[in-house]
Amino acid sequence: MKLSVVILLLSVATTAQAQITAKGLILDLDADKGVEVEDGDRVIKWTNQVSTFAARDFVKRDTGRKEPGSGRPTLKKSVAAIGGHDTLVFKRQELVNHDEDAFDHLLTGNGYTWVAVISVYEQVVQLKDVNSFFGNLKNSGMYEGIWGNVTDDNRVWIGSRNGITFGRWDNNNPMVLAPKPLDENRYYVVAGRMGSGTGEVQIELFINEPQAVITKPFPVNPAANSSKLAIGQERDAINHPGRESFDGELARFLIYERPLSNDELQQDMESLKKMYSIQ
């Protein structure tokens, strides 16, 4: 067989293996696509590649910031460590989608799966152990919603808040915490999954492998009312932008409006590891 044919077949096989699940996918933020910048490399818009979903553009947010434009992340091009893909660098910065209701159903019965290709830096300690890379917490009341975070020493923790109690971490607002920190400046595939239904469901955290590193129960409240989704912080925090935000990079961020099956989650995680050359 000619070498060119072998290369073509290998390319086709790799592409076939590197597929992510389509059913239920409502958000695909890909740093290689849909990124608009100004002032060279400062990101002002990141567009959802799922064109059929209501929430499309995640945009810069100056409200609440003393210095206009300081909340813009930076586009980092052609990162060798992840196969030449781009990333967005967040340093206590955010992009916000202004659809108030698009993601509410994830919390109130649908369940969800999200998957991120992420790298963390040393965190700047502000509110202890709350360094969020995404969240749609309501900006008042009991702050219900879903979120993903790292502690001050970079242990991933995730959760949902059901709006019944205010506690930062309690039975209604579990801290689903990884046992070990992530290495700084290393890329990982991290995923969170919450079961569907309106009783008690499970929230699970995954890091590079489709076996959960931690699982905790969560009581679903169908009356909960989350808010706008922010990438880079826990909510549209115009009262203190950047205070509860993480320092690190995102190359890809996916959300499904359902809990993926074990096989689907494994497919997605393995596909992303192949795409982004993650060991």
VMD Tcl script that draws the C-alpha trace (Angstrom):
set ca {
  {0.00 0.00 0.00}
  {1.32 3.44 -0.92}
  {2.40 5.73 1.90}
  {-0.10 8.44 0.85}
  {-2.98 5.97 1.12}
  {-1.81 4.84 4.57}
  {-1.66 8.46 5.77}
  {-5.14 9.13 4.40}
  {-6.58 6.05 6.13}
  {-4.94 6.99 9.41}
  {-6.34 10.51 9.09}
  {-9.85 9.20 8.45}
  {-9.57 6.79 11.40}
  {-8.39 9.55 13.73}
  {-11.25 11.82 12.62}
  {-13.76 9.02 13.15}
  {-12.46 8.45 16.68}
  {-12.53 12.14 17.54}
  {-16.29 12.63 17.55}
  {-18.29 14.11 20.38}
  {-21.87 13.19 21.18}
  {-24.42 15.37 19.40}
  {-27.69 14.44 21.18}
  {-28.62 17.06 23.74}
  {-25.62 19.30 23.06}
  {-26.65 22.92 23.66}
  {-23.31 24.67 24.10}
  {-20.02 24.23 22.28}
  {-17.49 26.97 22.95}
  {-14.40 26.17 20.89}
  {-11.41 28.51 21.13}
  {-10.53 27.65 17.51}
  {-13.86 29.02 16.28}
  {-16.23 31.91 16.85}
  {-13.79 34.12 18.76}
  {-13.82 37.88 18.13}
  {-10.99 40.06 19.44}
  {-10.05 43.71 19.71}
  {-6.83 45.49 20.68}
  {-4.84 42.61 19.23}
  {-5.79 39.58 21.31}
  {-8.41 40.68 23.86}
  {-11.58 38.62 23.45}
  {-14.88 40.50 23.23}
  {-17.10 37.66 21.98}
  {-17.09 33.85 22.00}
  {-19.89 32.31 19.95}
  {-21.64 29.03 20.67}
  {-21.13 26.63 17.76}
  {-24.56 25.03 18.39}
  {-26.51 27.38 16.14}
  {-29.94 25.99 17.07}
  {-29.74 26.92 20.76}
  {-31.03 30.23 22.12}
  {-27.83 31.23 23.96}
  {-25.33 32.18 21.27}
  {-22.84 34.94 22.12}
  {-20.76 35.28 25.27}
  {-19.55 38.86 25.38}
  {-17.32 41.20 27.36}
  {-18.86 42.80 30.44}
  {-17.71 46.25 31.56}
  {-20.52 46.90 34.04}
  {-19.09 46.98 37.56}
  {-15.47 47.20 36.48}
  {-13.49 50.31 37.35}
  {-11.37 49.96 34.22}
  {-13.35 49.36 30.98}
  {-12.04 46.35 29.09}
  {-10.21 44.85 32.07}
  {-12.62 41.91 32.12}
  {-11.67 40.68 28.67}
  {-9.83 37.33 28.47}
  {-6.91 36.89 26.07}
  {-6.76 34.67 22.98}
  {-3.70 32.40 23.09}
  {-2.95 31.03 19.65}
  {-1.59 27.66 18.55}
  {-0.71 26.09 21.89}
  {1.82 23.33 21.22}
  {0.89 21.38 24.37}
  {-2.62 20.69 23.01}
  {-1.77 19.97 19.40}
  {-1.71 23.54 18.15}
  {-5.23 24.48 19.26}
  {-6.10 27.92 20.64}
  {-7.19 28.71 24.19}
  {-8.72 31.64 26.04}
  {-6.72 32.87 29.03}
  {-8.80 34.10 31.96}
  {-7.24 36.12 34.77}
  {-10.24 36.99 36.96}
  {-12.12 37.86 33.76}
  {-15.37 36.77 32.17}
  {-17.61 36.48 29.14}
  {-21.36 36.54 29.75}
  {-24.38 35.38 27.78}
  {-27.31 37.66 28.49}
  {-30.12 35.13 27.97}
  {-31.64 34.99 31.44}
  {-33.50 31.70 31.06}
  {-31.71 29.54 28.48}
  {-29.99 27.25 30.97}
  {-32.60 27.17 33.77}
  {-33.91 23.71 32.88}
  {-30.57 22.05 33.60}
  {-31.10 22.66 37.32}
  {-34.80 21.90 37.67}
  {-35.12 18.36 36.33}
  {-33.33 17.86 33.02}
  {-29.96 17.24 34.58}
  {-26.79 18.05 32.67}
  {-23.33 17.08 31.56}
  {-20.58 19.58 30.93}
  {-17.07 18.87 29.65}
  {-14.12 21.27 29.64}
  {-10.59 21.26 28.26}
  {-8.92 23.33 30.94}
  {-5.61 24.39 32.44}
  {-5.19 26.18 35.77}
  {-2.66 28.73 36.97}
  {-1.80 29.72 40.51}
  {-4.98 31.22 41.92}
  {-5.17 34.73 43.33}
  {-6.87 34.18 46.69}
  {-9.92 36.38 47.23}
  {-13.01 34.52 48.45}
  {-11.54 31.36 49.97}
  {-11.69 28.34 47.63}
  {-14.14 29.96 45.21}
  {-12.38 30.37 41.85}
  {-15.05 29.72 39.22}
  {-14.50 28.82 35.57}
  {-18.23 28.91 34.81}
  {-21.56 29.42 36.52}
  {-25.12 30.64 36.09}
  {-25.91 31.44 39.72}
  {-28.78 33.82 40.30}
  {-27.44 37.22 41.31}
  {-29.64 37.55 44.40}
  {-31.66 35.55 46.91}
  {-30.24 32.06 47.45}
  {-27.91 32.23 44.42}
  {-29.23 29.05 42.81}
  {-27.63 27.64 39.67}
  {-24.81 25.38 38.53}
  {-21.08 26.06 38.69}
  {-17.55 24.74 38.30}
  {-14.63 25.89 40.43}
  {-11.18 25.21 41.80}
  {-10.03 25.70 45.37}
  {-7.16 28.04 46.20}
  {-4.79 25.06 45.76}
  {-6.48 23.99 42.48}
  {-8.63 21.05 43.52}
  {-11.61 21.00 41.17}
  {-14.98 21.27 42.84}
  {-18.38 21.48 41.22}
  {-21.99 21.60 42.26}
  {-25.55 22.77 41.90}
  {-27.44 25.14 44.21}
  {-31.18 24.51 44.53}
  {-32.34 27.80 46.07}
  {-33.68 26.29 49.29}
  {-30.88 27.42 51.62}
  {-28.15 30.03 51.39}
  {-25.18 28.07 52.71}
  {-22.12 28.17 50.47}
  {-21.78 24.43 51.05}
  {-24.52 22.35 52.62}
  {-26.88 19.54 51.60}
  {-28.71 21.86 49.19}
  {-25.47 23.28 47.84}
  {-22.96 20.42 47.81}
  {-19.24 20.90 47.28}
  {-18.34 17.97 45.03}
  {-14.58 18.16 45.61}
  {-11.75 16.29 43.89}
  {-9.30 14.64 46.29}
  {-6.18 15.99 44.57}
  {-5.23 19.31 42.95}
  {-4.63 19.77 39.26}
  {-1.05 20.53 38.19}
  {-0.59 24.13 37.13}
  {-0.10 24.77 33.40}
  {-1.10 21.22 32.47}
  {-4.18 20.53 30.33}
  {-6.99 18.26 31.46}
  {-10.42 17.09 30.34}
  {-12.74 17.75 33.27}
  {-16.44 16.84 33.30}
  {-19.44 17.18 35.59}
  {-22.70 15.26 35.43}
  {-25.99 15.61 37.29}
  {-28.80 13.09 37.01}
  {-32.26 13.91 35.67}
  {-35.44 13.92 37.73}
  {-37.01 15.96 40.52}
  {-36.06 13.86 43.54}
  {-32.58 13.26 44.86}
  {-30.04 12.82 42.08}
  {-26.28 12.38 41.98}
  {-23.64 14.93 40.97}
  {-20.40 13.39 39.70}
  {-16.98 14.83 38.89}
  {-14.58 13.34 36.33}
  {-10.95 14.23 35.59}
  {-9.34 12.78 32.43}
  {-11.12 9.43 32.91}
  {-14.81 8.41 32.74}
  {-14.75 7.07 36.30}
  {-16.01 9.58 38.88}
  {-13.45 10.85 41.37}
  {-16.24 11.99 43.71}
  {-20.06 11.71 43.83}
  {-22.54 13.51 46.08}
  {-26.36 13.60 46.32}
  {-28.36 16.66 45.34}
  {-32.06 17.39 46.08}
  {-33.60 18.93 42.94}
  {-35.94 21.88 43.42}
  {-38.21 22.33 40.35}
  {-38.90 25.94 41.46}
  {-35.23 27.00 41.38}
  {-34.49 29.91 39.07}
  {-30.89 30.29 37.91}
  {-29.65 33.11 35.68}
  {-27.21 34.17 32.97}
  {-24.30 31.86 32.20}
  {-20.85 33.33 32.69}
  {-17.61 31.77 31.47}
  {-14.68 32.61 33.75}
  {-16.68 33.36 36.89}
  {-19.62 32.07 38.90}
  {-22.33 34.47 37.66}
  {-22.90 37.86 36.09}
  {-21.21 39.36 39.14}
  {-21.46 43.07 38.38}
  {-21.28 43.86 42.10}
  {-17.75 42.42 42.38}
  {-16.47 41.26 38.95}
  {-13.44 39.01 39.10}
  {-13.59 38.35 42.84}
  {-14.84 34.76 42.49}
  {-13.16 34.02 39.14}
  {-10.43 31.58 38.26}
  {-7.03 32.08 36.66}
  {-6.38 29.64 33.84}
  {-7.24 28.63 30.28}
  {-10.20 27.09 28.47}
  {-9.81 25.52 25.05}
  {-13.25 23.89 24.86}
  {-16.42 23.96 26.90}
  {-19.47 21.79 26.20}
  {-22.84 21.57 27.93}
  {-25.53 18.92 27.37}
  {-29.11 19.35 28.57}
  {-29.14 15.80 29.90}
  {-26.85 13.41 31.75}
  {-24.79 11.53 29.19}
  {-24.66 7.77 29.51}
  {-21.42 6.23 30.74}
  {-20.55 5.17 27.18}
  {-21.28 8.63 25.77}
  {-19.22 10.33 28.46}
  {-16.32 7.98 27.80}
  {-16.58 8.69 24.07}
  {-16.52 12.44 24.63}
  {-13.63 12.39 27.07}
  {-11.52 10.08 24.95}
  {-12.30 12.08 21.81}
  {-11.29 15.36 23.43}
  {-8.11 13.82 24.80}
  {-7.21 12.73 21.28}
  {-8.15 16.08 19.72}
  {-6.10 18.03 22.24}
  {-3.19 15.61 22.69}
  {-3.92 15.15 26.40}
  {-2.21 12.20 28.05}
}
mol new
graphics top color blue
foreach p $ca { graphics top sphere $p radius 0.5 }
foreach p [lrange $ca 0 end-1] q [lrange $ca 1 end] { graphics top cylinder $p $q radius 0.2 }
display resetview
